[in-house]
Amino acid sequence: MNKTISIICPLYNAEKYIISLNNNLLKQKNVDIKEIKYLLTESKDNTEKLLKENKIKYEIVKKTDFSHSLTREKTAFSAKGDILVFITQDVIPEKDNWLYELTNPIANNEVDACYSRQICTNNSIEKYTREKNYPKVSSIVSKNDIEKLGLRTFFFSDASSAIKKETFIKLNGYDNKNLPISEDMYIAYKLIQNDYKIKYCAESEVIHSHDFKLKELYSRYKLTGQFFKQNKYLDNYGTTSTGGGLAKYILKRAFQDKNIKVIIKFVPNMAARFIGMKVGKHGK
């Protein structure tokens, strides 16, 4: 693979992640990493101290200036690599082929964007969410899949994703919009509607584990609701059926595993998601 790669990773209170993450990035094989751009939002912990001690390059972002979309977009436009790789601080790319498997389909002109398989290693609801959203088999979606997949066609996660830089610039990134969340779905929609293809790369694995508290879930889905309010055209693609299918899968798998913790938490968890989404979409 002769394409160069720019890795873009926002950081915030990342002291428990940064050293192991950086080590995992540096051990990747069969790839040409041009640069790793860490974007450190002003933090209260020892992230900056660790970066300095380990001579890891980074840029400071003022807390008031951070935006999920604008911070990534600005960095992407100035990146030097042929392929842009977006990751979050809490992913763990344990295998040394993660980056190759993520970027090779772009380098070979098979597709213009890819995203990794995410695996949750705890026994929370998130474990089953990841199973459903990130199966063991790779797949490619295009405009032709909209009728069959609906909103799922635009599923994309910049917890671990890659986009050809030339394409990102051609599409004008996130259109200089300050998106509260779901900037990855925003760019995926643009990719698909402009006749580009997106590949889900099951061989490119990252560990990405969460066990959200109800308040965190509510806040997250409220932001998601606000995103859908800002981008009403996405309502045409069946958001309710997508969420309903996920809920059924989670409950089914929890009973199969006799996961009492998940079964007990299921109703309040789904309620927090549903209410947060409604408030975000319809609130002032």
Backbone as JSON, one array per atom type, in Angstrom:
{
  "sequence": "MNKTISIICPLYNAEKYIISLNNNLLKQKNVDIKEIKYLLTESKDNTEKLLKENKIKYEIVKKTDFSHSLTREKTAFSAKGDILVFITQDVIPEKDNWLYELTNPIANNEVDACYSRQICTNNSIEKYTREKNYPKVSSIVSKNDIEKLGLRTFFFSDASSAIKKETFIKLNGYDNKNLPISEDMYIAYKLIQNDYKIKYCAESEVIHSHDFKLKELYSRYKLTGQFFKQNKYLDNYGTTSTGGGLAKYILKRAFQDKNIKVIIKFVPNMAARFIGMKVGKHGK",
  "N": [[0.85, -1.18, 0.0], [0.74, 2.1, -1.03], [-0.24, 4.5, -0.17], [-0.33, 7.37, 1.92], [-1.03, 8.02, 5.42], [-2.98, 10.01, 7.6], [-3.6, 10.26, 10.95], [-6.2, 11.27, 13.01], [-7.03, 12.39, 16.16], [-9.06, 13.43, 18.64], [-8.53, 14.54, 22.02], [-9.44, 14.4, 25.46], [-9.17, 14.78, 28.85], [-7.57, 12.37, 28.93], [-5.75, 10.71, 30.21], [-5.69, 8.02, 31.04], [-5.74, 6.62, 28.74], [-3.92, 7.51, 26.72], [-1.12, 6.74, 26.45], [-1.01, 3.91, 25.99], [-2.68, 3.86, 23.77], [-1.22, 5.38, 21.88], [1.06, 3.75, 21.64], [-0.12, 1.47, 20.52], [-0.87, 2.5, 18.05], [1.59, 3.03, 16.89], [2.64, 0.5, 16.49], [1.44, -0.58, 14.28], [1.33, -2.43, 11.25], [2.52, -2.65, 7.81], [1.68, -0.2, 6.78], [1.8, 3.31, 5.94], [2.23, 5.7, 8.02], [1.83, 9.01, 7.98], [1.45, 11.09, 9.78], [0.41, 11.63, 13.18], [-2.17, 13.22, 14.57], [-2.87, 14.6, 17.43], [-5.39, 16.15, 19.21], [-5.74, 18.11, 21.77], [-8.13, 18.98, 23.96], [-8.42, 21.47, 26.43], [-7.67, 20.14, 29.51], [-8.31, 18.63, 32.79], [-6.78, 16.73, 33.91], [-3.78, 14.64, 33.83], [-3.08, 14.47, 31.14], [-1.71, 16.22, 29.3], [0.78, 16.46, 30.54], [1.73, 13.82, 30.37], [1.9, 13.53, 27.58], [3.93, 15.38, 27.01], [6.09, 14.32, 28.52], [6.51, 11.93, 27.17], [7.25, 12.8, 24.74], [5.33, 13.18, 22.7], [3.72, 14.56, 19.99], [1.3, 17.21, 19.92], [-1.67, 19.24, 19.65], [-3.14, 22.08, 21.19], [-6.53, 22.62, 22.0], [-8.82, 25.07, 22.73], [-11.26, 24.83, 25.3], [-13.66, 26.14, 24.85], [-13.64, 26.29, 22.14], [-13.84, 23.77, 21.08], [-15.34, 21.44, 18.86], [-17.18, 18.69, 17.75], [-17.45, 18.3, 15.01], [-16.28, 20.6, 13.69], [-13.65, 20.82, 14.75], [-12.47, 18.41, 13.96], [-12.79, 18.69, 11.18], [-11.29, 21.01, 10.48], [-8.7, 20.13, 11.09], [-8.51, 17.94, 9.39], [-8.6, 19.13, 6.84], [-6.12, 20.33, 6.74], [-4.4, 18.23, 6.9], [-1.71, 15.97, 5.94], [-1.72, 13.45, 4.82], [-2.8, 10.91, 2.4], [-4.97, 9.46, 3.07], [-7.46, 9.93, 5.48], [-7.68, 9.13, 8.83], [-9.92, 8.75, 11.37], [-10.13, 8.57, 14.84], [-11.23, 7.8, 18.21], [-10.26, 8.58, 21.61], [-10.66, 6.44, 23.33], [-10.69, 3.99, 22.05], [-9.3, 0.72, 21.5], [-6.96, -0.49, 19.56], [-5.91, -3.43, 19.37], [-4.69, -5.35, 17.69], [-2.06, -5.64, 15.24], [-2.76, -5.29, 12.63], [-4.9, -3.69, 12.35], [-5.03, -1.03, 11.26], [-4.16, -1.35, 8.63], [-6.13, -3.08, 7.57], [-8.28, -1.37, 7.75], [-7.7, 0.75, 6.01], [-6.8, -0.24, 3.58], [-8.85, -0.99, 1.63], [-9.52, 1.54, 0.68], [-7.11, 2.5, -0.31], [-6.85, 0.76, -2.43], [-8.77, 1.65, -4.1], [-11.28, 0.54, -3.88], [-13.38, 1.43, -2.32], [-14.46, 4.63, -0.92], [-14.57, 5.23, 1.73], [-14.27, 3.81, 5.03], [-15.09, 1.8, 7.94], [-14.35, 0.47, 11.21], [-14.73, -2.73, 12.9], [-16.28, -2.79, 16.04], [-15.8, -3.9, 19.31], [-17.25, -4.72, 22.36], [-16.17, -5.37, 25.59], [-17.32, -5.77, 28.05], [-20.15, -6.86, 30.13], [-22.42, -5.36, 29.54], [-25.36, -3.58, 28.27], [-24.34, -2.37, 26.08], [-22.59, -4.21, 25.0], [-24.2, -5.95, 23.5], [-25.32, -4.15, 21.77], [-23.09, -3.44, 20.25], [-22.56, -5.95, 19.08], [-24.77, -6.24, 17.37], [-24.58, -3.98, 15.7], [-22.03, -4.2, 14.65], [-21.2, -6.66, 12.99], [-19.66, -9.95, 12.3], [-18.99, -10.19, 9.66], [-17.76, -8.55, 6.8], [-19.0, -5.76, 4.82], [-20.32, -3.83, 2.05], [-21.8, -0.71, 1.35], [-23.94, 1.24, -0.79], [-25.57, 3.78, -2.76], [-27.54, 2.29, -3.89], [-28.49, 0.68, -1.9], [-30.22, 2.01, -0.25], [-33.05, 1.77, -0.36], [-33.47, -0.78, 0.68], [-32.05, -0.81, 3.16], [-32.56, 1.61, 4.45], [-32.15, 4.07, 6.94], [-29.96, 2.8, 7.98], [-28.13, 2.6, 5.96], [-26.5, 4.8, 6.16], [-24.98, 4.37, 8.35], [-22.12, 4.78, 10.28], [-18.99, 5.14, 11.89], [-16.88, 7.32, 13.51], [-15.32, 6.59, 15.63], [-13.53, 4.79, 14.84], [-12.53, 5.15, 11.83], [-12.06, 5.69, 8.25], [-11.34, 7.88, 5.55], [-10.93, 8.79, 2.17], [-8.8, 11.46, 1.6], [-8.96, 13.28, -0.52], [-11.59, 12.94, -1.35], [-13.0, 13.71, 0.96], [-12.39, 16.44, 1.03], [-13.45, 17.24, -1.41], [-16.15, 16.89, -0.91], [-16.49, 18.85, 0.89], [-16.16, 18.35, 3.61], [-17.7, 18.58, 6.74], [-19.24, 20.67, 6.02], [-18.64, 23.01, 7.35], [-20.26, 23.08, 9.59], [-21.37, 23.25, 12.96], [-21.79, 20.54, 14.5], [-23.63, 18.8, 17.0], [-23.26, 16.14, 17.59], [-22.86, 12.94, 15.97], [-21.47, 13.56, 13.61], [-20.24, 11.75, 12.01], [-22.32, 10.25, 10.81], [-23.37, 12.3, 9.3], [-21.38, 12.86, 7.35], [-21.33, 10.37, 6.16], [-23.86, 10.19, 4.99], [-23.58, 12.16, 3.02], [-21.53, 11.03, 1.48], [-22.77, 8.66, 0.47], [-24.99, 9.73, -0.93], [-23.69, 11.06, -2.92], [-22.81, 9.13, -4.57], [-20.65, 7.57, -3.68], [-19.02, 4.75, -2.11], [-19.23, 2.92, 0.98], [-17.34, 0.94, 3.17], [-17.76, -1.57, 5.57], [-15.43, -2.85, 7.66], [-14.82, -5.76, 8.89], [-12.56, -7.13, 9.63], [-10.88, -5.27, 10.63], [-10.37, -4.55, 13.73], [-11.4, -2.99, 16.78], [-11.29, -2.61, 20.32], [-13.92, -1.29, 22.11], [-15.42, -0.14, 24.68], [-18.26, 0.62, 26.62], [-20.31, 1.51, 29.42], [-22.89, 2.98, 29.88], [-24.32, 5.34, 32.18], [-27.72, 6.1, 33.13], [-28.28, 8.87, 33.02], [-26.19, 9.75, 31.41], [-26.8, 8.4, 29.03], [-29.29, 9.54, 28.42], [-28.51, 12.23, 27.96], [-26.81, 11.87, 25.78], [-28.53, 10.83, 23.81], [-30.3, 12.92, 23.65], [-28.72, 14.86, 22.45], [-28.37, 13.52, 20.04], [-30.99, 13.57, 19.12], [-31.21, 16.33, 18.73], [-29.43, 16.59, 16.64], [-30.83, 15.21, 14.62], [-32.99, 16.89, 14.45], [-31.79, 19.15, 13.36], [-31.14, 18.1, 10.94], [-33.41, 17.26, 9.26], [-34.09, 15.78, 6.99], [-33.18, 13.22, 7.35], [-35.14, 11.86, 8.69], [-36.69, 10.66, 6.85], [-35.89, 8.11, 6.47], [-36.54, 6.06, 8.23], [-36.03, 5.93, 11.24], [-37.21, 4.91, 13.57], [-37.8, 2.18, 13.12], [-35.25, 1.16, 12.89], [-34.2, 1.57, 15.49], [-36.02, 0.0, 16.94], [-35.49, -2.6, 16.04], [-32.93, -2.98, 17.06], [-33.41, -2.89, 19.84], [-34.98, -5.22, 20.22], [-33.11, -7.17, 19.54], [-31.15, -6.85, 21.55], [-32.58, -7.59, 23.89], [-33.28, -10.23, 23.32], [-30.71, -11.46, 23.13], [-29.76, -11.02, 25.71], [-31.44, -12.63, 27.25], [-30.71, -15.11, 26.18], [-28.1, -15.31, 27.12], [-28.61, -15.32, 29.76], [-28.28, -12.94, 31.15], [-28.74, -11.23, 33.73], [-28.29, -8.68, 34.78], [-28.42, -7.0, 32.52], [-31.04, -7.52, 31.65], [-32.56, -6.48, 33.77], [-31.86, -3.8, 33.6], [-32.79, -3.11, 31.12], [-35.4, -1.9, 30.37], [-35.42, 0.75, 31.71], [-33.09, 1.72, 30.45], [-33.69, 1.73, 27.67], [-35.8, 3.5, 27.8], [-34.52, 5.88, 28.61], [-33.03, 6.41, 26.34], [-35.08, 6.73, 24.41], [-36.68, 8.86, 25.45], [-34.73, 10.89, 25.67], [-34.08, 11.21, 22.95], [-36.56, 12.1, 21.92], [-36.93, 14.53, 23.34], [-34.71, 15.95, 22.42], [-35.3, 16.16, 19.69], [-37.74, 17.49, 19.59], [-37.75, 19.48, 21.49], [-37.18, 22.91, 22.61]],
  "CA": [[0.0, 0.0, 0.0], [1.62, 3.27, -1.14], [-0.95, 5.7, 0.26], [0.04, 7.81, 3.26], [-2.16, 8.1, 6.34], [-3.01, 10.97, 8.7], [-4.52, 9.84, 12.01], [-6.72, 12.43, 13.74], [-7.61, 11.89, 17.4], [-9.32, 14.39, 19.72], [-8.27, 14.07, 23.38], [-9.95, 15.19, 26.59], [-8.97, 13.97, 30.06], [-7.25, 11.08, 28.31], [-4.53, 10.16, 30.83], [-5.72, 6.55, 31.17], [-5.74, 6.02, 27.4], [-3.04, 8.05, 25.69], [0.15, 6.03, 26.22], [-1.27, 2.62, 25.34], [-3.22, 4.13, 22.43], [-0.12, 5.78, 21.01], [1.87, 2.55, 21.4], [-0.86, 0.61, 19.58], [-0.81, 3.11, 16.72], [2.96, 2.91, 16.36], [2.97, -0.9, 16.16], [0.7, -1.02, 13.1], [2.2, -2.94, 10.18], [2.18, -2.56, 6.38], [1.04, 1.09, 6.51], [2.69, 4.47, 5.97], [1.61, 6.75, 8.82], [2.5, 10.29, 7.73], [1.36, 11.91, 10.98], [-0.66, 11.39, 14.14], [-2.53, 14.56, 15.04], [-3.63, 14.6, 18.67], [-6.0, 17.46, 19.46], [-6.03, 18.07, 23.2], [-8.96, 20.02, 24.57], [-7.95, 21.81, 27.77], [-8.09, 19.08, 30.42], [-8.02, 18.78, 34.21], [-5.95, 15.61, 34.39], [-2.35, 14.67, 33.46], [-2.86, 14.13, 29.73], [-0.66, 17.05, 28.69], [2.04, 16.08, 31.17], [2.15, 12.53, 29.78], [2.28, 13.8, 26.2], [5.24, 16.04, 27.04], [7.09, 13.38, 29.04], [6.76, 10.89, 26.17], [7.61, 13.48, 23.49], [4.27, 12.95, 21.73], [3.26, 15.84, 19.47], [-0.12, 17.46, 20.08], [-2.11, 20.63, 19.53], [-4.12, 22.44, 22.21], [-7.79, 23.21, 21.56], [-9.52, 25.68, 23.86], [-12.51, 24.15, 25.6], [-14.76, 26.89, 24.23], [-13.53, 26.17, 20.68], [-13.98, 22.39, 20.6], [-16.55, 21.0, 18.19], [-16.97, 17.35, 17.19], [-17.32, 18.4, 13.56], [-15.37, 21.65, 13.22], [-12.27, 20.52, 15.14], [-12.01, 17.36, 13.04], [-12.76, 19.22, 9.81], [-10.14, 21.92, 10.34], [-7.48, 19.31, 11.1], [-8.52, 17.11, 8.18], [-8.28, 19.96, 5.68], [-4.68, 20.65, 6.74], [-3.63, 16.99, 7.03], [-0.8, 15.71, 4.82], [-1.87, 12.1, 4.29], [-3.76, 10.63, 1.33], [-6.14, 8.88, 3.73], [-7.73, 10.47, 6.82], [-8.2, 8.15, 9.78], [-10.47, 9.37, 12.58], [-10.34, 7.67, 15.97], [-11.46, 8.43, 19.51], [-9.2, 8.25, 22.55], [-10.96, 5.25, 24.13], [-10.63, 2.73, 21.3], [-8.07, -0.05, 21.71], [-6.62, -1.33, 18.41], [-4.93, -4.39, 19.92], [-3.98, -6.09, 16.64], [-1.18, -4.77, 14.44], [-3.27, -5.16, 11.26], [-6.12, -2.87, 12.4], [-4.99, 0.12, 10.35], [-4.06, -1.86, 7.26], [-7.45, -3.59, 7.17], [-9.19, -0.23, 7.67], [-7.36, 1.68, 4.94], [-6.45, -0.91, 2.31], [-9.9, -0.87, 0.61], [-9.46, 2.89, 0.11], [-5.87, 2.55, -1.09], [-7.07, -0.03, -3.65], [-9.88, 2.27, -4.82], [-12.49, -0.29, -3.8], [-14.37, 2.34, -1.75], [-13.88, 5.91, -0.51], [-14.63, 5.36, 3.19], [-14.36, 2.53, 5.74], [-15.09, 1.87, 9.39], [-13.89, -0.76, 11.84], [-15.57, -3.49, 13.81], [-16.09, -2.42, 17.44], [-16.14, -4.99, 20.22], [-17.37, -4.33, 23.76], [-15.69, -6.52, 26.38], [-18.03, -5.94, 29.32], [-21.44, -7.51, 29.99], [-23.46, -4.33, 29.57], [-26.22, -3.49, 27.09], [-23.47, -1.94, 24.97], [-22.01, -5.42, 24.39], [-25.14, -6.45, 22.49], [-25.43, -3.09, 20.76], [-21.93, -3.61, 19.36], [-22.76, -7.19, 18.31], [-25.76, -5.98, 16.33], [-24.13, -2.95, 14.76], [-20.72, -4.53, 14.08], [-21.16, -8.13, 12.84], [-18.38, -10.59, 11.99], [-18.78, -10.24, 8.21], [-17.63, -7.23, 6.16], [-20.02, -5.44, 3.81], [-20.19, -2.54, 1.38], [-23.08, -0.1, 1.02], [-23.95, 2.31, -1.78], [-26.89, 4.4, -2.96], [-28.49, 1.23, -4.27], [-28.96, -0.03, -0.7], [-31.09, 2.86, 0.57], [-34.42, 1.22, -0.31], [-33.47, -1.98, 1.53], [-31.48, -0.58, 4.48], [-33.03, 2.84, 5.05], [-31.17, 4.86, 7.68], [-28.78, 1.96, 8.22], [-27.18, 2.86, 4.86], [-25.61, 5.89, 6.56], [-24.3, 4.02, 9.6], [-20.68, 5.03, 10.13], [-18.51, 5.55, 13.2], [-15.51, 7.84, 13.52], [-14.5, 6.01, 16.7], [-12.45, 4.2, 14.04], [-12.97, 5.23, 10.43], [-11.1, 6.23, 7.29], [-11.92, 8.5, 4.35], [-9.95, 9.34, 1.23], [-8.75, 12.9, 1.85], [-9.43, 13.96, -1.73], [-13.06, 12.88, -1.33], [-13.44, 14.53, 2.09], [-12.28, 17.85, 0.62], [-14.41, 17.44, -2.51], [-17.49, 16.98, -0.3], [-16.43, 19.97, 1.85], [-16.22, 17.85, 4.98], [-18.98, 18.72, 7.44], [-19.84, 21.93, 5.55], [-18.38, 24.04, 8.36], [-21.36, 23.08, 10.55], [-21.05, 22.85, 14.32], [-22.73, 19.46, 14.8], [-23.51, 18.41, 18.41], [-22.94, 14.72, 17.64], [-23.21, 12.26, 14.71], [-20.79, 14.1, 12.43], [-19.91, 10.61, 11.16], [-23.49, 9.97, 9.97], [-23.52, 13.43, 8.38], [-20.49, 12.66, 6.21], [-21.74, 9.13, 5.48], [-25.0, 10.54, 4.13], [-23.05, 12.88, 1.86], [-20.8, 10.06, 0.67], [-23.71, 7.79, -0.23], [-25.81, 10.5, -1.87], [-22.83, 11.48, -4.03], [-22.43, 7.91, -5.3], [-19.48, 6.89, -3.15], [-19.32, 3.54, -1.35], [-18.65, 2.8, 2.32], [-17.12, -0.46, 3.54], [-17.6, -1.99, 6.96], [-14.29, -3.76, 7.63], [-14.9, -6.61, 10.08], [-11.2, -7.58, 9.98], [-10.23, -4.15, 11.33], [-11.05, -4.6, 15.02], [-11.0, -2.21, 17.96], [-12.07, -2.76, 21.54], [-14.53, -0.01, 22.43], [-16.38, -0.56, 25.7], [-18.94, 1.61, 27.45], [-21.45, 1.08, 30.23], [-23.42, 4.32, 30.17], [-25.33, 5.59, 33.19], [-28.96, 6.58, 32.5], [-28.14, 10.3, 32.76], [-25.3, 9.87, 30.24], [-27.56, 7.94, 27.86], [-30.28, 10.57, 28.12], [-27.81, 13.38, 27.37], [-26.29, 11.45, 24.47], [-29.63, 10.72, 22.85], [-30.84, 14.26, 23.47], [-27.87, 15.45, 21.41], [-28.7, 12.84, 18.78], [-32.26, 14.15, 18.7], [-30.93, 17.68, 18.21], [-28.81, 16.39, 15.33], [-31.89, 14.88, 13.67], [-33.79, 18.11, 14.28], [-31.03, 20.0, 12.45], [-31.02, 17.41, 9.64], [-34.72, 16.61, 9.2], [-34.18, 14.87, 5.85], [-32.87, 11.85, 7.78], [-36.37, 11.24, 9.18], [-37.32, 9.95, 5.74], [-35.25, 6.8, 6.28], [-36.98, 5.03, 9.18], [-35.25, 5.85, 12.47], [-37.91, 4.12, 14.59], [-37.65, 0.75, 12.84], [-33.86, 0.83, 13.19], [-34.09, 1.47, 16.95], [-36.83, -1.12, 17.4], [-34.76, -3.83, 15.74], [-31.81, -3.08, 18.01], [-33.97, -3.21, 21.16], [-35.38, -6.64, 20.2], [-31.89, -7.98, 19.52], [-30.53, -6.76, 22.88], [-33.37, -8.37, 24.85], [-33.13, -11.64, 22.93], [-29.36, -11.92, 23.49], [-29.65, -10.99, 27.17], [-32.1, -13.85, 27.75], [-29.87, -16.24, 25.77], [-26.93, -15.34, 28.0], [-29.06, -15.23, 31.16], [-27.61, -11.74, 31.66], [-29.75, -10.61, 34.6], [-27.98, -7.25, 34.88], [-28.94, -6.32, 31.32], [-32.51, -7.67, 31.65], [-33.1, -5.52, 34.76], [-31.61, -2.43, 33.15], [-33.26, -2.93, 29.74], [-36.5, -0.93, 30.22], [-34.98, 2.14, 31.96], [-32.08, 2.08, 29.47], [-34.38, 2.07, 26.43], [-36.6, 4.7, 28.08], [-33.61, 7.02, 28.6], [-32.72, 6.67, 24.93], [-36.29, 7.19, 23.72], [-37.05, 10.19, 25.96], [-33.68, 11.82, 25.25], [-34.24, 11.46, 21.51], [-37.76, 12.91, 21.72], [-36.67, 15.87, 23.85], [-33.77, 16.58, 21.51], [-35.94, 16.43, 18.38], [-38.93, 18.33, 19.66], [-37.58, 20.55, 22.46], [-36.76, 24.21, 22.08]],
  "C": [[0.89, 1.24, 0.0], [0.92, 4.58, -0.78], [-0.51, 6.08, 1.69], [-1.2, 8.09, 4.1], [-1.95, 9.21, 7.37], [-4.04, 10.48, 9.71], [-4.9, 11.07, 12.83], [-7.48, 11.93, 14.96], [-7.82, 13.01, 18.41], [-9.07, 13.76, 21.09], [-8.92, 14.99, 24.39], [-9.89, 14.32, 27.84], [-8.63, 12.52, 29.69], [-6.07, 10.37, 28.96], [-4.53, 8.63, 30.9], [-5.67, 5.85, 29.81], [-4.47, 6.31, 26.59], [-1.78, 7.23, 25.43], [-0.06, 4.71, 25.5], [-1.84, 2.82, 23.94], [-2.1, 4.48, 21.47], [0.79, 4.6, 20.66], [1.2, 1.62, 20.39], [-0.85, 1.18, 18.17], [0.55, 2.9, 16.08], [3.34, 1.48, 15.96], [2.24, -1.42, 14.92], [1.64, -1.35, 11.94], [1.62, -2.7, 8.79], [1.41, -1.28, 6.03], [2.08, 2.21, 6.61], [1.99, 5.61, 6.7], [2.42, 8.04, 8.66], [2.54, 11.14, 9.01], [0.24, 11.39, 11.88], [-0.96, 12.73, 14.78], [-3.46, 14.43, 16.25], [-4.12, 16.02, 18.95], [-6.5, 17.49, 20.89], [-6.86, 19.27, 23.64], [-8.48, 20.23, 26.0], [-8.54, 20.85, 28.79], [-7.68, 19.36, 31.86], [-7.06, 17.71, 34.73], [-4.51, 15.75, 33.87], [-2.07, 14.34, 31.99], [-1.7, 14.91, 29.12], [0.71, 16.71, 29.26], [2.59, 14.79, 30.57], [2.6, 12.71, 28.33], [3.68, 14.42, 26.13], [6.34, 15.08, 27.46], [7.48, 12.34, 28.0], [7.05, 11.45, 24.78], [6.62, 13.17, 22.36], [3.72, 14.31, 21.28], [1.75, 15.98, 19.63], [-0.4, 18.94, 19.86], [-3.16, 20.88, 20.62], [-5.35, 23.07, 21.56], [-8.47, 23.8, 22.79], [-10.87, 25.0, 24.04], [-13.69, 24.82, 24.9], [-14.76, 26.74, 22.71], [-13.8, 24.76, 20.17], [-15.36, 22.13, 19.99], [-16.27, 19.65, 17.56], [-16.75, 17.42, 15.67], [-16.23, 19.39, 13.14], [-13.91, 21.37, 13.56], [-11.69, 19.44, 14.23], [-11.83, 17.91, 11.62], [-11.53, 20.1, 9.57], [-8.84, 21.13, 10.25], [-7.37, 18.48, 9.83], [-8.11, 17.9, 6.95], [-6.78, 20.26, 5.59], [-3.8, 19.4, 6.83], [-2.82, 16.69, 5.77], [-1.01, 14.35, 4.15], [-2.89, 12.0, 3.17], [-5.08, 10.11, 1.91], [-6.25, 9.48, 5.13], [-8.3, 9.35, 7.68], [-8.64, 8.88, 11.04], [-10.64, 8.31, 13.65], [-10.69, 8.48, 17.21], [-10.44, 7.87, 20.51], [-9.41, 6.91, 23.26], [-11.04, 3.95, 23.33], [-9.29, 2.05, 21.56], [-7.83, -0.93, 20.48], [-5.51, -2.32, 18.79], [-4.09, -5.06, 18.83], [-3.18, -5.15, 15.74], [-1.62, -4.64, 12.98], [-4.51, -4.28, 11.2], [-6.12, -1.77, 11.35], [-4.91, -0.3, 8.89], [-5.43, -2.3, 6.75], [-8.46, -2.45, 6.99], [-8.95, 0.61, 6.42], [-7.1, 1.04, 3.58], [-7.56, -0.83, 1.25], [-9.95, 0.51, -0.05], [-8.24, 3.02, -0.79], [-6.03, 1.81, -2.43], [-8.22, 0.49, -4.49], [-11.14, 1.4, -4.88], [-13.66, 0.56, -3.3], [-13.68, 3.65, -1.38], [-13.9, 6.12, 1.0], [-14.81, 3.97, 3.82], [-14.55, 2.79, 7.23], [-14.86, 0.48, 9.98], [-15.01, -1.48, 12.59], [-15.25, -3.07, 15.24], [-16.61, -3.53, 18.35], [-16.17, -4.46, 21.65], [-17.05, -5.54, 24.63], [-16.35, -6.64, 27.75], [-19.42, -6.54, 29.07], [-22.61, -6.54, 30.09], [-24.35, -4.43, 28.33], [-25.39, -3.15, 25.86], [-22.83, -3.13, 24.26], [-22.9, -5.91, 23.25], [-25.39, -5.43, 21.39], [-24.31, -3.22, 19.74], [-22.09, -4.86, 18.48], [-23.68, -6.96, 17.12], [-25.22, -5.05, 15.26], [-22.83, -3.3, 14.04], [-20.57, -6.05, 13.98], [-19.79, -8.64, 12.41], [-18.04, -10.58, 10.5], [-18.75, -8.82, 7.64], [-18.74, -7.02, 5.13], [-19.76, -4.06, 3.22], [-21.59, -2.01, 1.08], [-22.9, 1.02, 0.02], [-25.37, 2.86, -1.86], [-27.96, 3.36, -3.27], [-29.1, 0.51, -3.08], [-29.96, 0.77, 0.13], [-32.49, 2.26, 0.72], [-34.51, 0.04, 0.66], [-33.07, -1.65, 2.97], [-32.01, 0.67, 5.19], [-31.9, 3.6, 5.73], [-29.87, 4.11, 7.91], [-27.72, 2.16, 7.12], [-26.13, 3.88, 5.27], [-24.94, 5.62, 7.9], [-22.79, 4.09, 9.38], [-20.18, 5.5, 11.49], [-17.08, 6.05, 13.14], [-14.79, 7.55, 14.84], [-13.31, 5.31, 16.06], [-12.9, 4.14, 12.59], [-11.87, 5.83, 9.55], [-11.84, 6.78, 6.07], [-10.78, 8.99, 3.46], [-9.97, 10.86, 1.36], [-9.31, 13.69, 0.66], [-10.96, 14.03, -1.76], [-13.62, 13.76, -0.22], [-13.43, 16.0, 1.71], [-13.3, 18.17, -0.47], [-15.83, 17.62, -1.97], [-17.59, 18.13, 0.71], [-16.68, 19.51, 3.29], [-17.6, 17.91, 5.59], [-19.63, 20.07, 7.14], [-19.72, 23.06, 6.57], [-19.53, 24.18, 9.37], [-20.87, 22.61, 11.92], [-22.08, 21.82, 14.76], [-22.54, 19.0, 16.25], [-23.05, 16.97, 18.6], [-23.21, 14.18, 16.23], [-22.62, 12.9, 13.46], [-20.41, 12.97, 11.47], [-21.09, 10.21, 10.26], [-23.69, 11.07, 8.93], [-22.65, 13.23, 7.14], [-20.84, 11.39, 5.44], [-22.91, 9.39, 4.53], [-24.52, 11.24, 2.85], [-22.3, 11.94, 0.91], [-21.76, 9.23, -0.18], [-24.5, 8.55, -1.29], [-25.01, 11.01, -3.06], [-22.18, 10.29, -4.74], [-21.09, 7.3, -4.91], [-19.95, 5.67, -2.35], [-18.6, 3.55, -0.01], [-18.5, 1.31, 2.65], [-17.03, -0.6, 5.06], [-16.55, -3.09, 6.96], [-14.24, -4.58, 8.92], [-13.52, -7.08, 10.55], [-10.4, -6.49, 10.71], [-10.94, -3.97, 12.67], [-10.49, -3.61, 16.04], [-11.87, -2.62, 19.13], [-12.61, -1.39, 21.89], [-15.68, -0.28, 23.39], [-16.94, 0.63, 26.47], [-19.97, 0.9, 28.31], [-22.1, 2.36, 30.75], [-24.41, 4.31, 31.33], [-26.55, 6.19, 32.49], [-28.87, 8.06, 32.14], [-27.27, 10.54, 31.52], [-26.02, 9.48, 28.96], [-28.57, 9.0, 27.43], [-29.62, 11.76, 27.42], [-27.32, 13.07, 25.96], [-27.4, 11.41, 23.42], [-30.37, 12.04, 22.66], [-30.04, 15.0, 22.39], [-28.16, 14.84, 20.05], [-30.02, 13.37, 18.23], [-32.09, 15.54, 18.12], [-30.29, 17.6, 16.82], [-29.88, 16.09, 14.27], [-32.81, 16.07, 13.43], [-33.12, 19.06, 13.28], [-31.0, 19.42, 11.03], [-32.28, 16.56, 9.4], [-34.87, 15.62, 8.05], [-33.9, 13.43, 6.23], [-34.1, 11.11, 8.31], [-37.07, 10.44, 8.09], [-36.84, 8.5, 5.61], [-35.53, 5.8, 7.39], [-36.15, 4.88, 10.43], [-35.89, 4.93, 13.5], [-37.7, 2.63, 14.37], [-36.22, 0.29, 13.14], [-33.68, 0.63, 14.69], [-34.85, 0.29, 17.5], [-36.14, -2.46, 17.17], [-33.62, -4.06, 16.69], [-32.31, -3.49, 19.39], [-34.34, -4.69, 21.25], [-34.15, -7.54, 20.27], [-31.25, -8.01, 20.91], [-31.26, -7.67, 23.88], [-33.23, -9.87, 24.58], [-31.78, -12.2, 23.38], [-29.16, -11.96, 25.01], [-30.28, -12.23, 27.79], [-31.3, -15.1, 27.38], [-28.69, -16.42, 26.71], [-27.29, -15.38, 29.49], [-28.38, -14.05, 31.89], [-28.62, -10.91, 32.46], [-29.55, -9.1, 34.7], [-28.59, -6.47, 33.71], [-30.47, -6.38, 31.28], [-33.15, -6.66, 32.6], [-32.98, -4.09, 34.24], [-32.27, -2.1, 31.81], [-34.31, -1.82, 29.6], [-36.06, 0.5, 30.54], [-33.94, 2.62, 30.94], [-32.74, 2.53, 28.17], [-35.22, 3.34, 26.61], [-35.73, 5.96, 28.04], [-33.25, 7.41, 27.17], [-33.9, 7.34, 24.23], [-36.66, 8.61, 24.13], [-36.03, 11.24, 25.55], [-33.81, 12.21, 23.8], [-35.43, 12.38, 21.24], [-37.54, 14.36, 22.17], [-35.73, 16.65, 22.92], [-34.41, 17.01, 20.2], [-37.03, 17.49, 18.47], [-38.82, 19.47, 20.68], [-37.13, 21.84, 21.82], [-35.26, 24.33, 22.06]]
}
